[in-house]
């Protein structure tokens, strides 16, 4: 993506990726709600149907992307020659210090420079806890909503996850647009952390269903802003292709390891803390 767009456009473009993840959560919840009524169809449980329905598009799109998505503007067969030249020209104009052919080629020295750069590791460590929280939210949101009001059925709980993810997608796109416009990342990432903490406070200390459910929205607002801005921030500061690709790979690798820790951060036994106290 950094080969096709300038640093002034990255937050919004990465925003499409983050928005896709948020909308996937929304559609996933809506799909789970619908598939819940397929339980027992053709002798299969609902969760099996869910895996089949969600898995087929993933496999098909993965194969399509492998063969048809271009690696760079030069190889983008679906773009006109004039548009390819335009993309290459504006990229070189923005990154004058790294516009040479050598700077846009992967070298061992660039890989070593990324591994030795403490700032790259700082971004990796910044991304990890944010992703732990993001994965935990995605995994346990239905369980948390169920604990807010145990009277809700599992199907209704799945439906109630949809607005949380849809809201986060809209909010992040607005923040991404503003971030690109002002060319600033840090304040938005820190704001995401603060908003997410506020959401957890509402979820824990809220005294009624509405307040605690609102906390789920506030958490999602901060989470997706933090995650999206952090993955945008790093590549915009690394003009050389080799160092940038290595650093982004490190950031995503360490960030995705958060998926290993996420299930253990909020064990099911702790979710009883989110139940609404009796009014008596």
C-alpha positions as CSV (number, residue, x, y, z in Angstrom):
1,X,0.0,0.0,0.0
2,X,2.9,2.4,0.7
3,X,4.1,1.9,-2.9
4,X,0.8,3.2,-4.3
5,X,-0.1,6.0,-1.9
6,X,1.8,8.9,-0.4
7,X,2.2,9.4,3.4
8,X,-0.5,12.1,3.3
9,X,-3.0,9.5,2.1
10,X,-2.0,6.4,4.2
11,X,-4.3,6.9,7.3
12,X,-7.4,6.9,5.1
13,X,-6.2,4.0,3.0
14,X,-5.2,1.9,6.0
15,X,-8.5,3.1,7.4
16,X,-10.3,1.0,4.7
17,X,-8.4,-2.0,6.0
18,X,-9.3,-1.2,9.6
19,X,-12.9,-0.4,8.6
20,X,-13.0,-3.8,6.8
21,X,-12.0,-5.5,10.1
22,X,-14.7,-3.5,12.0
23,X,-17.4,-4.2,9.4
24,X,-16.3,-7.9,9.4
25,X,-17.1,-7.9,13.1
26,X,-20.5,-6.3,12.4
27,X,-21.4,-8.6,9.5
28,X,-20.0,-11.5,11.5
29,X,-22.4,-10.8,14.3
30,X,-25.3,-10.3,11.9
31,X,-24.4,-13.5,10.1
32,X,-24.1,-15.4,13.4
33,X,-27.6,-14.1,14.3
34,X,-29.0,-15.4,11.0
35,X,-27.1,-18.7,11.1
36,X,-28.3,-19.3,14.6
37,X,-31.7,-20.2,13.0
38,X,-30.0,-22.8,10.8
39,X,-29.1,-25.0,13.8
40,X,-29.9,-28.6,12.8
41,X,-30.3,-27.9,9.1
42,X,-29.2,-31.0,7.1
43,X,-28.1,-32.5,10.4
44,X,-25.4,-29.9,11.1
45,X,-25.0,-27.5,14.1
46,X,-25.1,-23.7,13.5
47,X,-21.4,-23.2,14.2
48,X,-20.5,-25.6,11.3
49,X,-22.7,-23.6,8.9
50,X,-21.0,-20.5,10.1
51,X,-17.5,-21.8,9.4
52,X,-18.6,-22.9,5.9
53,X,-20.4,-19.7,5.0
54,X,-17.5,-17.5,6.3
55,X,-14.7,-19.8,5.0
56,X,-15.7,-20.1,1.3
57,X,-15.4,-16.3,0.5
58,X,-12.1,-16.1,2.4
59,X,-10.5,-19.0,0.4
60,X,-11.8,-17.6,-2.9
61,X,-10.6,-14.1,-2.3
62,X,-7.3,-15.3,-1.0
63,X,-6.6,-17.2,-4.2
64,X,-7.8,-14.2,-6.3
65,X,-5.5,-11.8,-4.4
66,X,-2.5,-14.1,-4.8
67,X,-2.7,-14.1,-8.6
68,X,-4.3,-10.7,-9.5
69,X,-3.2,-8.1,-7.0
70,X,-0.1,-6.2,-8.1
71,X,3.0,-5.9,-5.9
72,X,3.9,-2.4,-7.2
73,X,2.6,0.3,-9.6
74,X,5.0,-1.1,-12.3
75,X,3.3,-4.4,-12.3
76,X,-0.3,-3.1,-11.9
77,X,-1.7,-4.5,-15.1
78,X,-5.2,-3.1,-14.3
79,X,-3.9,0.5,-14.3
80,X,-3.3,2.6,-17.5
81,X,0.3,3.4,-18.4
82,X,-0.3,7.1,-17.7
83,X,-1.7,6.3,-14.2
84,X,1.3,4.0,-13.5
85,X,3.7,6.8,-14.4
86,X,1.8,9.3,-12.3
87,X,2.0,7.0,-9.2
88,X,5.7,6.5,-9.7
89,X,6.4,10.2,-10.3
90,X,4.6,11.5,-7.2
91,X,6.1,8.8,-5.0
92,X,9.6,9.8,-6.2
93,X,8.7,13.5,-5.7
94,X,7.7,12.9,-2.1
95,X,10.6,10.7,-1.2
96,X,13.5,12.5,-2.9
97,X,16.0,11.1,-0.4
98,X,14.9,7.6,-1.3
99,X,13.8,8.0,-4.9
100,X,16.8,6.1,-6.4
101,X,16.4,2.6,-7.7
102,X,18.7,1.3,-5.0
103,X,16.7,2.9,-2.2
104,X,13.5,1.2,-3.6
105,X,15.1,-2.2,-3.6
106,X,15.4,-4.7,-0.7
107,X,18.9,-4.8,0.7
108,X,20.4,-6.7,3.6
109,X,21.7,-3.5,5.1
110,X,18.1,-2.1,5.2
111,X,16.9,-5.2,7.0
112,X,19.6,-4.9,9.5
113,X,18.9,-1.2,10.0
114,X,15.3,-2.0,10.8
115,X,16.2,-4.7,13.3
116,X,18.7,-2.4,15.1
117,X,16.4,0.6,15.2
118,X,15.0,1.1,18.7
119,X,12.1,3.2,17.2
120,X,10.9,0.2,15.2
121,X,10.9,-1.9,18.3
122,X,9.0,0.8,20.1
123,X,6.3,0.8,17.5
124,X,6.1,-3.0,17.8
125,X,5.7,-2.8,21.5
126,X,3.1,-0.1,21.1
127,X,1.2,-2.2,18.7
128,X,1.2,-5.4,20.8
129,X,-0.9,-4.3,23.8
130,X,-3.3,-2.5,21.5
131,X,-3.8,-5.7,19.6
132,X,-4.2,-7.7,22.8
133,X,-7.1,-5.4,23.7
134,X,-8.5,-5.5,20.1
135,X,-8.5,-9.3,19.9
136,X,-9.9,-9.6,23.4
137,X,-12.7,-7.3,22.5
138,X,-13.5,-9.2,19.3
139,X,-13.4,-12.6,21.0
140,X,-15.3,-11.7,24.2
141,X,-17.8,-9.0,23.1
142,X,-20.7,-11.5,22.8
143,X,-19.8,-12.9,26.3
144,X,-19.5,-9.4,27.8
145,X,-22.9,-8.3,26.4
146,X,-24.5,-11.5,27.6
147,X,-23.1,-10.8,31.1
148,X,-24.5,-7.3,31.0
149,X,-28.0,-8.8,30.8
150,X,-28.2,-12.5,31.2
151,X,-31.8,-12.4,30.1
152,X,-30.8,-11.7,26.5
153,X,-30.8,-14.8,24.3
154,X,-27.6,-15.8,22.5
155,X,-29.1,-14.8,19.1
156,X,-30.0,-11.4,20.5
157,X,-26.5,-11.0,21.9
158,X,-25.0,-11.6,18.5
159,X,-27.3,-8.9,17.0
160,X,-26.2,-6.5,19.7
161,X,-22.5,-6.8,18.7
162,X,-23.3,-5.4,15.2
163,X,-23.8,-1.7,16.2
164,X,-20.6,-1.7,18.2
165,X,-18.4,-2.7,15.2
166,X,-20.4,-0.5,12.7
167,X,-19.9,2.5,15.0
168,X,-16.2,1.9,15.3
169,X,-15.8,1.7,11.5
170,X,-17.5,5.1,11.0
171,X,-15.5,6.8,13.8
172,X,-12.2,5.5,12.6
173,X,-12.7,6.7,9.0
174,X,-13.5,10.2,10.4
175,X,-10.4,10.2,12.5
176,X,-8.2,8.8,9.7
177,X,-9.4,11.6,7.4
178,X,-8.5,14.3,10.0
179,X,-5.2,12.6,10.7
180,X,-4.2,12.7,7.1
181,X,-5.4,16.3,6.7
182,X,-3.3,17.6,9.6
183,X,-0.5,15.0,9.1
184,X,-0.3,14.1,12.8
185,X,-0.6,10.6,14.4
186,X,0.5,10.7,18.0
187,X,-2.3,12.7,19.5
188,X,-4.9,10.5,17.8
189,X,-3.2,7.3,19.1
190,X,-3.1,8.6,22.6
191,X,-6.7,9.7,22.4
192,X,-7.6,6.2,21.3
193,X,-6.0,4.8,24.5
194,X,-7.7,7.3,26.7
195,X,-11.2,6.7,25.2
196,X,-10.7,2.9,25.4
197,X,-9.8,3.1,29.1
198,X,-12.9,5.3,29.6
199,X,-15.0,2.6,28.0
200,X,-13.7,-0.1,30.3
201,X,-14.5,2.2,33.3
202,X,-18.1,2.5,32.1
203,X,-18.3,-1.2,31.6
204,X,-17.1,-2.0,35.1
205,X,-18.7,0.7,37.3
206,X,-21.9,1.3,35.3
207,X,-25.1,0.6,37.4
208,X,-27.5,-0.2,34.6
209,X,-27.7,-2.0,31.3
210,X,-27.6,1.1,29.1
211,X,-24.5,2.5,30.7
212,X,-22.6,-0.8,30.4
213,X,-23.7,-1.4,26.8
214,X,-22.6,2.2,26.0
215,X,-19.2,1.3,27.4
216,X,-18.9,-1.3,24.7
217,X,-19.3,1.4,22.1
218,X,-16.7,3.7,23.8
219,X,-14.2,0.8,24.0
220,X,-14.6,0.1,20.3
221,X,-14.1,3.8,19.4
222,X,-10.7,3.9,21.1
223,X,-9.5,0.5,20.1
224,X,-9.9,0.8,16.4
225,X,-8.5,4.4,16.3
226,X,-5.4,3.2,18.2
227,X,-4.8,0.1,16.1
228,X,-5.3,1.9,12.8
229,X,-3.2,5.0,13.6
230,X,-0.3,2.9,14.9
231,X,0.0,0.8,11.8
232,X,-0.1,4.0,9.7
233,X,2.4,5.9,11.8
234,X,5.4,3.6,11.3
235,X,5.6,3.3,7.4
236,X,5.1,7.1,6.9
237,X,8.5,7.7,8.7
238,X,10.6,5.1,6.7
239,X,11.3,6.2,3.2
240,X,13.6,3.4,2.2
241,X,11.7,0.4,0.8
242,X,13.8,-2.3,2.5
243,X,13.7,-0.8,6.0
244,X,10.0,0.0,5.7
245,X,8.9,-3.4,4.6
246,X,11.0,-5.1,7.3
247,X,9.7,-2.8,10.0
248,X,6.1,-3.2,9.0
249,X,6.6,-7.0,8.9
250,X,8.1,-6.9,12.4
251,X,5.2,-4.7,13.6
252,X,2.5,-6.9,12.2
253,X,4.2,-10.1,13.3
254,X,4.6,-9.0,16.9
255,X,1.2,-7.4,16.9
256,X,-0.5,-10.5,15.7
257,X,1.2,-12.5,18.5
258,X,-1.3,-10.7,20.7
259,X,-3.8,-13.3,19.5
260,X,-2.0,-15.8,21.6
261,X,-2.3,-13.8,24.8
262,X,-5.8,-12.4,24.2
263,X,-7.8,-15.4,25.3
264,X,-6.0,-15.4,28.7
265,X,-6.4,-11.7,29.4
266,X,-10.1,-11.9,30.1
267,X,-10.9,-15.4,31.4
268,X,-14.6,-16.3,31.5
269,X,-14.6,-16.4,35.3
270,X,-13.8,-12.6,35.4
271,X,-16.7,-11.7,33.2
272,X,-19.1,-12.1,36.2
273,X,-17.8,-8.6,37.2
274,X,-19.8,-7.2,34.3
275,X,-23.2,-8.4,35.6
276,X,-25.7,-5.7,36.5
277,X,-26.3,-5.6,40.3
278,X,-29.8,-6.3,41.6
279,X,-31.9,-3.2,42.2
280,X,-33.2,-4.7,45.4
